[in-house]
Amino acid sequence: MRCSLVNYMLLSFAASAAPAAVQQPIHFRLNLQPGQRWEMDSRAEYQFDGTVGEKTLVLPYSDHDSLGPRGATWEILAVENGAPTSVRVTFDRTCANPADQQPFPFCGRAITVTQLPKARYRRFDHDFAGKADKDSLQELGEFLYAYPSTWFYPDKPVTVGQSWPIARKELSEKFDLQPDDSGRGSCKLLSIGESGGRKTAEIAMNISLTRRRTTAFAEERETVIIRRNCACDMTIRGVVDLDSGLLIREDLDGSIKTSGTSTDAGSRGRTTPINGQGKLKFYRQHRLLLSRMAGASTQPANFSYAGIFSDDRLIIELRGQEGHYTGKIHLGTRDFPVAATESGTGLRGTLQSNGQTFQFTASLNRDGLTLTTGRTTYVLRKQSGR
């Protein structure tokens, strides 16, 4: 027994005296590549309770962020220094949520979003032919500017356990802070891990913001001026895919407090206090579906585009293997022969109609295939068992 105890003590001492493994510094950098396809899923819960004088307000939505379930896949078409300059976004058919103040125009649509050359601030072009409100267009631009963002990156390599401040400039751009607003934030590298064979970094952020706003509007022929301060404290647990630099998971918990006054600037001159508080929970995830870098794919080795894909207008049947496919497109009562070959970002093919040849492209989406010919895009589901 005594020998066993002595051996145990010696082993324990040796373990404690052994030098710790040297940590390799982690360098955060954005390194997205053309041909990558990501699946995005987000949801949020927001509740704000407040008073204006003796009136009680309950606002189940945010005035500065898109809430509720929103799903899409986005394919990177072009990059510059690791950042995307053109992406193809395919929104789920059921991507609308109750927080939308008007119908979300992009549900079930595939849209190409391209950064404008020499744009000074987050300007972009798109090929959506319908009408879209300002908030929806801003959400579309997030696939270029918000999701592949470096706002929380340290300015030098860091090791596990190390913290760094988030620059005020980065906070201002991320949260649209004005000169009279204030903000501070910090980030910490918690651990290094792996997900799906890709190296990841777990991080934690603490952010505090204060916004000061003055707005005026007309009410019953009087001008009402509202002055309010809004303080927001947030904690974010996140996971960064180190190969691409993308923040692939965000879990946010936040609290909001607001105070201010509402003043009738007209003859009444009455001032009413405003007070309120709220909570916000937000979750977003990006999952790599397909990577065509150097011919690599996250699909199984025997993945094939062969099958039947359809929506309420069009059916495409594809047969083949090893990257070459033939088949037919059924549109109404007409059939069009097709031939296609896998390219770096999906399928490229031709269809025959009345002796003429037309080009089309096709790529994966969450449920099947996104097919584009000319200026028309079809979001197709793969028929089960086919």
C-alpha positions as CSV (number, residue, x, y, z in Angstrom):
1,M,0.0,0.0,0.0
2,R,2.8,2.4,1.0
3,C,4.6,1.7,-2.3
4,S,1.5,2.3,-4.3
5,L,1.0,5.6,-2.5
6,V,4.6,6.7,-3.1
7,N,4.3,5.8,-6.8
8,Y,1.1,7.8,-7.1
9,M,2.7,10.9,-5.4
10,L,5.7,10.6,-7.7
11,L,3.6,10.3,-10.8
12,S,1.4,13.2,-9.7
13,F,4.5,15.4,-9.1
14,A,6.0,14.4,-12.5
15,A,2.7,15.3,-14.3
16,S,2.5,18.7,-12.6
17,A,6.2,19.4,-13.3
18,A,6.0,18.5,-17.0
19,P,6.2,21.5,-19.3
20,A,2.8,22.6,-20.7
21,A,2.3,22.1,-24.5
22,V,3.1,25.3,-26.4
23,Q,0.0,26.9,-27.8
24,Q,0.1,27.8,-31.5
25,P,-1.3,31.4,-32.0
26,I,-4.5,31.5,-34.0
27,H,-4.6,34.0,-36.9
28,F,-8.1,35.0,-37.9
29,R,-8.5,35.9,-41.6
30,L,-11.3,35.8,-44.1
31,N,-10.6,33.2,-46.8
32,L,-13.8,32.4,-48.6
33,Q,-13.5,30.7,-52.0
34,P,-15.6,30.7,-55.2
35,G,-17.7,27.6,-55.4
36,Q,-18.4,27.3,-51.7
37,R,-22.1,26.9,-50.9
38,W,-23.4,27.7,-47.4
39,E,-26.7,27.0,-45.7
40,M,-27.9,29.8,-43.4
41,D,-30.6,29.5,-40.7
42,S,-31.5,32.2,-38.3
43,R,-34.2,32.9,-35.7
44,A,-34.8,35.3,-32.9
45,E,-37.1,36.2,-30.0
46,Y,-37.6,39.8,-29.1
47,Q,-39.9,41.4,-26.5
48,F,-40.0,45.0,-25.5
49,D,-42.3,46.4,-22.7
50,G,-42.5,50.2,-22.2
51,T,-44.6,53.1,-21.2
52,V,-45.3,56.5,-22.7
53,G,-46.9,58.5,-19.9
54,E,-49.6,56.2,-18.7
55,K,-49.8,54.2,-21.9
56,T,-48.2,50.7,-22.0
57,L,-46.6,49.5,-25.1
58,V,-45.7,45.9,-26.1
59,L,-43.6,45.7,-29.3
60,P,-43.0,42.0,-30.4
61,Y,-40.4,43.1,-33.1
62,S,-37.2,45.0,-33.5
63,D,-36.8,48.2,-35.4
64,H,-33.2,47.5,-36.5
65,D,-32.9,43.8,-37.2
66,S,-34.7,41.0,-39.1
67,L,-36.4,38.6,-36.7
68,G,-38.0,35.1,-36.9
69,P,-37.0,32.1,-38.9
70,R,-35.1,32.8,-42.1
71,G,-33.4,30.2,-44.2
72,A,-31.3,30.4,-47.4
73,T,-28.4,29.0,-49.2
74,W,-25.7,31.2,-50.6
75,E,-23.1,30.3,-53.2
76,I,-19.9,32.3,-53.6
77,L,-19.3,33.3,-57.2
78,A,-16.3,35.7,-56.9
79,V,-14.0,36.9,-54.2
80,E,-11.3,39.5,-53.6
81,N,-8.7,39.0,-50.9
82,G,-10.9,36.3,-49.3
83,A,-14.1,38.5,-49.2
84,P,-17.0,37.8,-51.5
85,T,-17.7,40.3,-54.3
86,S,-20.6,38.3,-55.9
87,V,-22.9,35.7,-54.4
88,R,-26.0,33.7,-55.5
89,V,-28.6,33.6,-52.7
90,T,-31.5,31.2,-52.8
91,F,-34.2,31.8,-50.1
92,D,-36.4,29.1,-48.7
93,R,-40.0,29.1,-49.9
94,T,-41.2,29.5,-46.3
95,C,-38.7,32.1,-45.2
96,A,-41.3,34.8,-44.2
97,N,-41.9,35.4,-40.5
98,P,-44.5,37.2,-38.4
99,A,-42.1,40.0,-37.6
100,D,-42.0,41.1,-41.3
101,Q,-44.0,44.3,-41.5
102,Q,-44.8,43.5,-45.1
103,P,-44.4,40.3,-47.2
104,F,-40.8,39.3,-47.7
105,P,-40.3,39.5,-51.5
106,F,-37.5,37.0,-51.9
107,C,-39.1,33.8,-50.6
108,G,-38.4,30.9,-53.0
109,R,-36.3,33.2,-55.2
110,A,-32.6,32.8,-56.3
111,I,-30.9,36.2,-56.6
112,T,-27.4,37.2,-57.6
113,V,-25.9,40.0,-55.5
114,T,-22.8,41.8,-56.7
115,Q,-20.7,44.5,-55.2
116,L,-20.5,47.6,-57.3
117,P,-17.0,48.5,-58.5
118,K,-15.2,51.1,-56.3
119,A,-18.3,51.4,-54.1
120,R,-17.6,53.6,-51.1
121,Y,-20.0,52.0,-48.6
122,R,-21.8,48.7,-49.0
123,R,-23.4,49.4,-52.4
124,F,-24.4,46.5,-54.5
125,D,-26.4,45.4,-57.6
126,H,-28.8,42.5,-57.9
127,D,-30.9,40.8,-60.6
128,F,-34.3,40.6,-58.7
129,A,-36.9,41.9,-61.1
130,G,-39.7,42.5,-58.6
131,K,-40.3,45.2,-56.1
132,A,-38.4,45.1,-52.8
133,D,-38.6,47.4,-49.8
134,K,-35.5,49.0,-48.2
135,D,-35.3,46.6,-45.3
136,S,-35.4,43.6,-47.6
137,L,-32.7,44.9,-49.8
138,Q,-30.5,45.7,-46.8
139,E,-31.0,42.0,-45.7
140,L,-30.0,40.9,-49.2
141,G,-26.8,42.9,-48.9
142,E,-25.9,41.2,-45.6
143,F,-24.7,38.1,-47.6
144,L,-21.9,40.3,-49.0
145,Y,-21.1,42.6,-46.1
146,A,-22.5,41.3,-42.8
147,Y,-22.1,37.5,-42.7
148,P,-18.6,37.4,-44.1
149,S,-17.4,40.1,-41.7
150,T,-14.2,40.7,-39.8
151,W,-15.6,43.2,-37.3
152,F,-14.6,41.1,-34.2
153,Y,-11.2,39.9,-35.5
154,P,-8.1,40.7,-33.4
155,D,-5.4,42.8,-35.0
156,K,-2.8,40.1,-34.3
157,P,-2.6,36.3,-33.7
158,V,-4.0,35.2,-30.3
159,T,-3.9,32.1,-28.1
160,V,-6.6,30.3,-26.1
161,G,-7.6,32.3,-23.1
162,Q,-6.5,35.6,-24.6
163,S,-8.9,38.6,-24.9
164,W,-8.8,41.7,-27.1
165,P,-10.9,44.9,-27.5
166,I,-13.2,45.3,-30.5
167,A,-12.3,48.6,-32.3
168,R,-14.9,51.4,-32.1
169,K,-14.8,51.8,-35.9
170,E,-15.8,48.1,-36.3
171,L,-18.6,48.5,-33.7
172,S,-19.9,51.6,-35.5
173,E,-20.1,49.9,-38.8
174,K,-21.6,46.7,-37.4
175,F,-24.3,48.4,-35.3
176,D,-24.7,51.7,-37.2
177,L,-23.5,53.9,-34.4
178,Q,-23.8,57.7,-34.9
179,P,-21.2,60.3,-33.6
180,D,-23.3,60.9,-30.4
181,D,-23.6,57.2,-29.7
182,S,-21.1,55.2,-27.6
183,G,-20.0,51.6,-27.8
184,R,-17.4,49.2,-26.4
185,G,-16.8,45.5,-26.8
186,S,-14.3,42.7,-26.1
187,C,-13.8,39.2,-27.5
188,K,-12.0,36.2,-26.0
189,L,-10.7,33.0,-27.6
190,L,-12.2,30.2,-25.5
191,S,-11.0,27.0,-27.3
192,I,-9.9,25.4,-30.5
193,G,-11.9,22.4,-31.9
194,E,-13.2,20.7,-35.0
195,S,-16.5,20.4,-36.8
196,G,-17.0,18.2,-39.8
197,G,-13.3,17.8,-40.3
198,R,-12.7,21.6,-40.3
199,K,-10.8,23.5,-37.6
200,T,-12.9,25.8,-35.5
201,A,-12.5,28.5,-32.8
202,E,-15.0,29.1,-30.0
203,I,-15.2,32.8,-29.0
204,A,-17.2,34.9,-26.5
205,M,-18.0,38.6,-27.0
206,N,-19.3,41.2,-24.5
207,I,-20.8,44.3,-26.1
208,S,-22.3,47.5,-24.6
209,L,-24.0,50.1,-26.8
210,T,-25.8,53.4,-26.1
211,R,-27.8,55.1,-28.8
212,R,-29.1,58.7,-28.6
213,R,-31.8,59.6,-31.0
214,T,-34.1,62.6,-31.7
215,T,-37.0,62.2,-34.1
216,A,-39.9,64.5,-35.1
217,F,-43.2,63.7,-36.7
218,A,-46.6,65.3,-37.2
219,E,-49.6,64.2,-35.1
220,E,-53.0,66.0,-35.2
221,R,-51.4,69.1,-36.7
222,E,-48.8,69.3,-34.0
223,T,-45.1,68.4,-34.2
224,V,-44.0,65.8,-31.7
225,I,-40.3,65.6,-30.8
226,I,-39.0,62.3,-29.2
227,R,-35.7,62.3,-27.5
228,R,-34.5,58.9,-26.2
229,N,-31.5,57.0,-25.0
230,C,-31.3,53.3,-25.6
231,A,-28.7,51.1,-23.8
232,C,-28.0,47.6,-25.0
233,D,-25.8,44.9,-23.4
234,M,-25.1,41.7,-25.3
235,T,-23.2,38.5,-24.8
236,I,-22.4,36.4,-27.9
237,R,-21.0,32.9,-27.9
238,G,-19.8,32.1,-31.4
239,V,-17.9,29.5,-33.5
240,V,-15.5,30.5,-36.3
241,D,-14.6,28.2,-39.1
242,L,-10.9,28.9,-39.3
243,D,-10.5,27.6,-42.9
244,S,-12.8,30.3,-44.2
245,G,-12.9,32.8,-41.4
246,L,-16.7,32.8,-41.3
247,L,-18.6,33.1,-38.1
248,I,-20.6,29.9,-38.6
249,R,-22.6,30.0,-35.3
250,E,-23.9,32.9,-33.2
251,D,-25.9,32.7,-29.9
252,L,-26.8,36.1,-28.6
253,D,-28.5,37.1,-25.4
254,G,-29.2,40.8,-24.9
255,S,-31.0,43.3,-22.7
256,I,-32.3,46.7,-23.7
257,K,-33.3,49.7,-21.7
258,T,-34.6,53.0,-23.1
259,S,-35.6,56.3,-21.5
260,G,-36.5,59.7,-22.9
261,T,-39.2,62.2,-23.5
262,S,-42.0,63.0,-26.0
263,T,-42.7,66.7,-26.4
264,D,-45.5,68.5,-28.2
265,A,-43.6,71.3,-29.9
266,G,-46.8,73.2,-30.7
267,S,-49.2,75.2,-28.5
268,R,-49.6,72.5,-25.8
269,G,-45.9,72.2,-25.1
270,R,-46.5,69.0,-23.0
271,T,-43.6,66.7,-22.2
272,T,-44.3,63.0,-21.5
273,P,-41.7,60.6,-20.1
274,I,-40.8,57.4,-22.1
275,N,-39.4,54.3,-20.4
276,G,-39.0,50.7,-21.4
277,Q,-36.9,47.6,-21.3
278,G,-36.6,44.4,-23.4
279,K,-34.8,41.2,-24.0
280,L,-33.4,39.7,-27.2
281,K,-32.3,36.2,-28.1
282,F,-30.8,35.6,-31.5
283,Y,-29.3,32.5,-33.2
284,R,-27.7,32.2,-36.6
285,Q,-25.8,29.2,-38.2
286,H,-24.0,28.8,-41.5
287,R,-23.2,25.2,-42.6
288,L,-20.9,24.4,-45.5
289,L,-22.9,22.3,-48.1
290,L,-20.5,22.2,-51.0
291,S,-16.9,23.2,-51.6
292,R,-15.5,23.0,-55.2
293,M,-12.1,24.2,-54.3
294,A,-9.5,22.0,-56.0
295,G,-12.4,19.7,-57.0
296,A,-13.3,18.9,-53.4
297,S,-16.9,18.3,-52.3
298,T,-18.6,18.0,-48.9
299,Q,-21.1,15.7,-50.6
300,P,-20.6,11.9,-50.4
301,A,-18.2,10.6,-53.1
302,N,-21.1,8.9,-54.9
303,F,-23.2,12.1,-55.1
304,S,-25.0,12.6,-58.4
305,Y,-27.3,15.2,-59.9
306,A,-29.3,12.3,-61.4
307,G,-33.0,12.4,-60.5
308,I,-36.3,14.2,-61.0
309,F,-36.6,17.8,-59.7
310,S,-39.7,19.9,-60.0
311,D,-41.8,22.9,-58.9
312,D,-45.4,23.9,-59.9
313,R,-44.2,24.9,-63.4
314,L,-41.2,22.8,-64.5
315,I,-39.9,19.3,-64.2
316,I,-36.3,18.2,-65.1
317,E,-35.2,14.6,-65.4
318,L,-31.5,13.9,-65.4
319,R,-29.6,10.7,-66.0
320,G,-25.9,10.0,-66.0
321,Q,-22.8,9.7,-63.9
322,E,-19.2,10.9,-63.5
323,G,-20.2,14.5,-64.1
324,H,-22.1,14.1,-67.5
325,Y,-25.9,14.1,-67.6
326,T,-28.7,14.0,-70.2
327,G,-32.4,14.1,-69.9
328,K,-35.5,16.3,-70.5
329,I,-37.2,19.4,-69.2
330,H,-41.0,19.2,-69.1
331,L,-42.7,22.6,-69.2
332,G,-46.4,22.4,-69.6
333,T,-47.1,20.0,-72.5
334,R,-43.7,20.5,-74.1
335,D,-40.5,18.5,-73.6
336,F,-37.0,19.9,-74.2
337,P,-33.9,17.6,-74.5
338,V,-31.0,18.7,-72.2
339,A,-27.4,17.8,-71.8
340,A,-25.2,19.0,-68.9
341,T,-21.7,18.7,-67.4
342,E,-20.6,19.5,-63.9
343,S,-18.5,22.7,-63.6
344,G,-16.7,24.3,-60.7
345,T,-20.0,25.7,-59.2
346,G,-22.7,23.2,-60.4
347,L,-24.1,22.2,-63.7
348,R,-23.7,23.9,-67.0
349,G,-25.9,22.7,-69.9
350,T,-27.9,23.3,-73.0
351,L,-31.6,22.6,-73.9
352,Q,-33.0,22.3,-77.4
353,S,-36.2,24.1,-78.5
354,N,-37.4,24.4,-82.1
355,G,-34.0,23.8,-83.5
356,Q,-32.4,26.4,-81.3
357,T,-29.9,25.8,-78.4
358,F,-30.3,27.7,-75.1
359,Q,-27.9,27.7,-72.1
360,F,-28.8,26.9,-68.5
361,T,-27.0,26.5,-65.2
362,A,-28.1,24.5,-62.1
363,S,-26.7,24.3,-58.6
364,L,-27.6,22.7,-55.3
365,N,-30.0,24.2,-52.8
366,R,-31.3,22.9,-49.5
367,D,-34.1,20.8,-51.0
368,G,-32.9,20.1,-54.5
369,L,-31.8,22.2,-57.5
370,T,-31.8,25.9,-58.5
371,L,-32.0,26.1,-62.3
372,T,-31.5,29.3,-64.3
373,T,-32.0,29.9,-68.0
374,G,-31.9,33.4,-69.4
375,R,-33.4,35.7,-66.8
376,T,-35.7,33.0,-65.3
377,T,-34.8,31.0,-62.2
378,Y,-36.6,27.9,-60.9
379,V,-36.2,26.6,-57.3
380,L,-36.8,22.9,-57.7
381,R,-37.3,20.1,-55.1
382,K,-36.0,16.7,-55.6
383,Q,-38.7,14.1,-55.8
384,S,-38.3,11.5,-53.0
385,G,-37.2,8.1,-54.1
386,R,-36.1,9.2,-57.5
